[in-house]
Amino acid sequence: MQLECKEFQIVKGTVYQSNNVPCIGAVVQVIQRNLKDNRIETIGYVITGEDGGYLFSINAKPYMLYELIVYEPLER
């Protein structure tokens, strides 16, 4: 996703399992990719709540692409 360059932006969403049930405890990795030199940097992680939702703020920068990678929760 490409974001407008503002001081901070809020990104939120919901992770669902394949059967459309919200996924509790999934890990969402936030990656920043520099479009000029293709350099990749992990800028953080968030864990989904009981409703499968996640929320984080980001300081969007020019020439950057932001990617989210979702990892399934560990077995309890």
Secondary structure, DSSP 8 states (H G I E B T S, - for coil): ------S-EEEEEE-B-TTS-B-TT-EEEEEEEETTT--EEEEEEEE--TTSEEEEEE---TTEEEEEEEE-----
